[in-house]
Amino acid sequence: MISIAVRTLLYIAFLAFPAILIMRYGEIANDALSGTQSGYASSGYASQVFGNVVAFDEVLSSRLVGRTRIPACSLVFVRLSANPPTKPPTITLNRNRSYRFGGAWQPTPMREATPVVDDLLGYCGEAIGKTAAAELRTALSSEGSYYTRDLVDGSVHVYAPTLRLAGRVRYLPYPH
């Protein structure tokens, strides 16, 4: 016969294990529940963010996350058209912060680039994609690009004309 203490521990483990999996693999679970997949484009999101702001040839990665109870990443990265302007565009104002691009642009390298980029890539790297993630790291840690951080929603925006990369990423660590 199993003691009450052992049964209690087994019961707690039985309840806790799925919660740990969901927290660790939250985006995978969110994708499965929402019908999307990491690295796949959210239909039309890039055009809504960049359409009247910068010319682009290709959507590298795109995910617009709505209300969710698990951690998730909302992001959009595009390949700029040939010969993009060397200066970043002015901010696009929109009531919904998820559709804004730009802000108080700062030249790179980003002073706090290593921890910020490591955190973003740790949480959102798979969704961003290998190519765009590597270019994001390069853009933020070397000269010749621009970035801004939205201190309200925590998003990081990057404009890298030499890499022909523009994008924004936001990690949502809590239910929203």
C-alpha positions as CSV (number, residue, x, y, z in Angstrom):
1,M,0.0,0.0,0.0
2,I,1.3,3.5,-0.9
3,S,1.6,5.9,1.9
4,I,-0.4,9.2,1.9
5,A,2.8,11.2,1.5
6,V,3.9,9.3,-1.6
7,R,0.4,9.5,-3.1
8,T,0.3,13.3,-2.4
9,L,3.7,13.7,-4.1
10,L,2.6,11.7,-7.1
11,Y,-0.6,13.7,-7.4
12,I,1.4,17.0,-7.2
13,A,3.9,15.8,-9.8
14,F,1.0,14.6,-12.0
15,L,-0.5,18.1,-11.9
16,A,2.7,20.1,-12.1
17,F,4.3,18.3,-15.0
18,P,1.9,19.5,-17.7
19,A,2.1,23.1,-16.2
20,I,5.9,23.0,-16.5
21,L,5.7,21.8,-20.1
22,I,3.3,24.5,-21.0
23,M,5.4,27.2,-19.4
24,R,8.6,25.9,-21.1
25,Y,7.0,25.2,-24.4
26,G,4.4,27.8,-24.3
27,E,4.7,29.1,-27.8
28,I,4.4,25.5,-29.2
29,A,1.3,25.0,-27.2
30,N,0.0,28.5,-28.2
31,D,0.7,27.7,-31.8
32,A,-1.2,24.4,-31.6
33,L,-4.2,26.0,-29.9
34,S,-4.3,29.0,-32.3
35,G,-3.6,27.1,-35.5
36,T,-0.3,28.9,-36.3
37,Q,3.2,27.7,-36.2
38,S,6.5,29.2,-35.2
39,G,8.3,30.9,-38.1
40,Y,5.2,31.1,-40.2
41,A,3.8,34.5,-41.3
42,S,0.8,36.0,-39.7
43,S,-1.2,37.0,-42.7
44,G,-0.8,40.7,-43.6
45,Y,0.9,41.7,-40.4
46,A,4.1,42.9,-42.1
47,S,2.1,45.0,-44.6
48,Q,0.2,46.6,-41.7
49,V,3.4,47.5,-39.9
50,F,5.7,48.5,-42.8
51,G,3.3,49.1,-45.7
52,N,3.4,52.9,-45.7
53,V,6.8,53.1,-43.9
54,V,9.5,51.2,-45.8
55,A,9.6,49.2,-49.0
56,F,10.4,45.6,-48.5
57,D,10.8,42.5,-50.7
58,E,10.2,39.7,-48.4
59,V,8.7,38.8,-45.0
60,L,11.3,36.9,-43.0
61,S,9.1,36.1,-40.0
62,S,5.9,37.4,-38.7
63,R,3.7,36.6,-35.7
64,L,1.0,38.8,-34.2
65,V,0.0,37.3,-30.8
66,G,-3.4,38.2,-29.5
67,R,-4.7,37.4,-26.0
68,T,-3.0,34.4,-24.5
69,R,-2.5,32.9,-21.1
70,I,1.0,31.7,-21.8
71,P,4.3,33.4,-22.6
72,A,4.6,34.3,-26.3
73,C,6.5,36.4,-28.9
74,S,5.0,39.0,-31.2
75,L,7.3,39.9,-34.0
76,V,7.8,40.9,-37.6
77,F,11.0,41.1,-39.7
78,V,11.3,42.0,-43.3
79,R,14.0,42.1,-46.0
80,L,14.2,45.7,-47.1
81,S,14.1,46.5,-50.9
82,A,17.4,47.2,-52.6
83,N,19.1,50.5,-51.7
84,P,17.0,51.4,-48.6
85,P,17.3,54.8,-47.1
86,T,20.3,55.1,-44.8
87,K,18.3,56.8,-42.1
88,P,15.4,55.0,-40.3
89,P,11.8,56.1,-40.9
90,T,9.9,58.3,-38.4
91,I,7.6,56.5,-36.0
92,T,4.3,55.3,-37.3
93,L,1.6,56.2,-34.8
94,N,-1.1,53.7,-34.3
95,R,-3.5,53.3,-31.4
96,N,-2.4,49.6,-31.3
97,R,1.2,49.5,-30.3
98,S,1.6,46.1,-32.1
99,Y,1.4,48.0,-35.4
100,R,3.9,50.8,-34.6
101,F,7.4,50.9,-36.0
102,G,10.1,53.3,-34.9
103,G,10.5,55.8,-32.1
104,A,13.5,57.6,-30.7
105,W,16.1,55.9,-32.9
106,Q,19.6,55.4,-31.5
107,P,22.6,54.4,-33.6
108,T,24.1,51.0,-32.9
109,P,25.9,49.3,-31.3
110,M,23.3,49.0,-28.6
111,R,25.0,49.6,-25.3
112,E,23.1,46.8,-23.5
113,A,22.9,44.7,-26.6
114,T,24.3,41.4,-25.2
115,P,21.8,40.8,-22.4
116,V,18.8,42.2,-24.3
117,V,19.6,40.3,-27.5
118,D,20.4,37.1,-25.6
119,D,17.0,37.4,-23.7
120,L,15.1,38.1,-26.9
121,L,16.7,35.4,-28.9
122,G,16.4,32.9,-26.0
123,Y,12.7,33.5,-25.8
124,C,11.9,34.4,-29.4
125,G,14.8,33.1,-31.6
126,E,13.0,30.1,-33.0
127,A,10.0,32.2,-34.0
128,I,12.3,34.9,-35.5
129,G,14.1,32.3,-37.6
130,K,17.8,31.5,-37.8
131,T,18.7,34.0,-40.6
132,A,16.8,37.0,-39.1
133,A,18.0,36.2,-35.6
134,A,21.7,36.1,-36.6
135,E,21.2,39.4,-38.5
136,L,19.4,41.0,-35.6
137,R,22.3,40.1,-33.3
138,T,24.8,41.6,-35.9
139,A,22.7,44.7,-36.4
140,L,22.4,45.5,-32.7
141,S,26.0,44.8,-31.8
142,S,27.8,46.6,-34.6
143,E,27.8,50.0,-36.2
144,G,25.6,51.1,-39.1
145,S,22.1,50.3,-37.9
146,Y,19.5,51.9,-35.6
147,Y,17.4,50.6,-32.8
148,T,14.7,51.8,-30.4
149,R,13.2,50.3,-27.3
150,D,9.6,50.9,-26.5
151,L,9.6,51.2,-22.7
152,V,5.8,50.9,-22.5
153,D,5.4,47.5,-24.2
154,G,9.1,46.3,-24.1
155,S,9.5,45.9,-27.8
156,V,12.8,46.3,-29.6
157,H,12.7,47.8,-33.1
158,V,15.7,47.6,-35.5
159,Y,16.4,49.3,-38.8
160,A,19.6,47.9,-40.5
161,P,20.0,49.4,-44.1
162,T,23.3,47.6,-44.8
163,L,21.8,44.2,-43.9
164,R,18.5,45.2,-45.5
165,L,16.7,44.2,-42.3
166,A,13.8,45.9,-40.5
167,G,11.8,44.5,-37.7
168,R,10.3,44.6,-34.2
169,V,10.1,41.9,-31.5
170,R,8.2,41.8,-28.2
171,Y,8.4,39.1,-25.6
172,L,5.1,38.7,-23.7
173,P,6.1,36.9,-20.5
174,Y,2.7,37.1,-18.8
175,P,-0.9,36.6,-19.6
176,H,-2.3,39.6,-21.5
